[in-house]
Each structure stands twice: as C-alpha cells, then as structure tokens.
Amino acid sequence: MPHRRTSIVYAIKGNWRLDGTLQSKIVAMAFSMAAVIERELISARTKEALRARKATGAKLGRPRGSGKSKLDPYRPEIEALLANGSTQKFIAERYGTTQSKLSNWLKKHDLRRARPSA
C-alpha cells in the first residue's frame, strides 16, 4: 500500500497541531466557523458604517479626479506621432504611461491613428 503524505500544522503558542486526527479535524472546523463568523461580522459593521455615513450626507466612494491627464500637455506631439504612423506602444512608452491609459485618453479626446492613404 502506498504511503500517503499528510501535512501537519503546528501552533507553538497554543501547543496544538493539526495532523489529520479526529481531534485536529474538530479544531480545524472550529477555526473555520470562527473565521466565517468574523467575516460576516466585519461585513455587517462595514455596511452599517456606510449606511450611517450616507445618512449624514457624506459622499461615499473614491473622490473624482481633476479630469486632467498628464498626457494633455503633449497632445500636439501625440497627434503628430499618430499622423506619422507611430504605434500606441511607442507613444505610451515615450510618455511614461500604459497602452490602455493612452487608448482611453485617445478615445476621450476623439483622436485616432491616421489611416494610410491608398
């Protein structure tokens, strides 16, 4: 019969271990139940705090940004690069941003890559 490898968890502070015995399974189940209860209590406290803040008229959520982008000052340069056929990857790297942020900025400003003439 092949040897089954078992994992054993030791807790030094409490002087107990989880080793697959019936006792350790009961301890693990108790810890699991305590974790579920704590997670539900945290959720309830969070929801109550949000309700209380909303009732006082506080704005919830992340504050809105200024609406400005670090790409705004470079708009003429970016338009020229696009007109000359530069890739979005090249432009994003040049201005220290990601391709997705550049793409969103281009959509916001209704800028498109120049199409090659046929």
C-alpha positions as CSV (number, residue, x, y, z in Angstrom):
1,M,0.0,0.0,0.0
2,P,1.5,3.4,-1.0
3,H,2.4,5.8,1.8
4,R,0.0,8.8,2.0
5,R,1.7,12.0,2.7
6,T,0.0,14.1,5.3
7,S,0.5,17.7,6.2
8,I,0.9,18.7,9.8
9,V,0.4,22.2,11.1
10,Y,1.9,23.1,14.5
11,A,0.9,26.1,16.6
12,I,3.7,26.8,19.0
13,K,1.9,29.3,21.1
14,G,-1.2,27.2,21.8
15,N,0.7,23.9,21.9
16,W,-1.6,22.2,19.4
17,R,-1.3,20.6,16.0
18,L,-3.5,19.7,13.0
19,D,-2.4,16.3,11.9
20,G,-5.5,14.6,10.4
21,T,-6.7,13.1,13.7
22,L,-10.4,13.4,14.7
23,Q,-9.4,16.0,17.4
24,S,-7.4,18.1,14.9
25,K,-10.3,18.0,12.5
26,I,-12.7,19.3,15.2
27,V,-10.2,22.1,16.0
28,A,-9.9,23.0,12.3
29,M,-13.7,23.1,11.9
30,A,-13.9,25.4,15.0
31,F,-11.3,27.8,13.4
32,S,-13.2,27.7,10.1
33,M,-16.5,28.5,11.8
34,A,-14.9,31.3,13.8
35,A,-13.4,32.7,10.5
36,V,-16.8,32.7,8.8
37,I,-18.5,34.4,11.7
38,E,-15.8,37.1,11.9
39,R,-16.1,37.7,8.1
40,E,-19.9,38.1,8.5
41,L,-19.4,40.5,11.5
42,I,-16.9,42.6,9.5
43,S,-19.3,42.8,6.6
44,A,-22.2,43.8,8.8
45,R,-20.1,46.5,10.6
46,T,-18.9,47.9,7.2
47,K,-22.5,48.0,5.8
48,E,-23.7,49.8,9.0
49,A,-20.9,52.3,8.9
50,L,-21.7,53.1,5.2
51,R,-25.4,53.5,6.0
52,A,-24.6,55.9,8.8
53,R,-22.2,58.0,6.7
54,K,-24.8,58.1,3.9
55,A,-27.5,59.2,6.4
56,T,-25.3,62.2,7.4
57,G,-25.0,63.2,3.8
58,A,-21.3,62.2,3.4
59,K,-20.2,61.3,-0.1
60,L,-19.2,57.6,-0.5
61,G,-16.7,56.1,-2.8
62,R,-13.5,57.3,-4.4
63,P,-13.3,61.1,-5.0
64,R,-13.5,62.2,-8.6
65,G,-10.2,63.2,-10.2
66,S,-9.4,66.5,-11.6
67,G,-10.2,65.3,-15.1
68,K,-6.7,66.3,-16.2
69,S,-4.3,63.8,-17.7
70,K,-0.5,64.0,-17.7
71,L,-0.8,63.5,-21.5
72,D,-2.8,66.7,-22.0
73,P,0.3,69.0,-22.4
74,Y,1.6,66.6,-25.1
75,R,-1.5,66.5,-27.2
76,P,0.1,68.2,-30.3
77,E,3.1,65.9,-30.1
78,I,0.9,62.8,-29.8
79,E,-1.3,63.9,-32.7
80,A,1.8,64.4,-34.8
81,L,3.2,61.0,-33.8
82,L,-0.1,59.3,-34.7
83,A,-0.2,61.1,-38.0
84,N,3.3,59.9,-38.8
85,G,2.3,56.3,-38.1
86,S,3.8,55.7,-34.6
87,T,2.3,52.9,-32.6
88,Q,0.4,53.4,-29.4
89,K,3.0,51.2,-27.7
90,F,5.8,53.6,-28.8
91,I,3.8,56.6,-27.7
92,A,2.8,55.1,-24.3
93,E,6.5,54.3,-23.6
94,R,7.7,57.7,-24.7
95,Y,5.3,59.5,-22.3
96,G,5.6,57.0,-19.4
97,T,2.1,55.6,-19.4
98,T,0.4,52.3,-20.3
99,Q,-1.1,51.4,-23.6
100,S,-4.6,51.1,-22.0
101,K,-4.4,54.6,-20.4
102,L,-3.2,56.1,-23.7
103,S,-6.0,54.3,-25.6
104,N,-8.6,55.6,-23.1
105,W,-7.1,59.1,-23.4
106,L,-7.3,58.9,-27.2
107,K,-10.9,57.8,-27.1
108,K,-11.8,60.6,-24.6
109,H,-10.3,63.2,-27.0
110,D,-11.6,61.5,-30.1
111,L,-8.2,61.0,-31.6
112,R,-7.5,58.2,-34.0
113,R,-4.5,56.9,-35.7
114,A,-4.1,58.3,-39.2
115,R,-5.1,55.8,-41.8
116,P,-2.6,55.2,-44.5
117,S,-3.6,56.6,-47.9
118,A,-4.4,54.1,-50.5
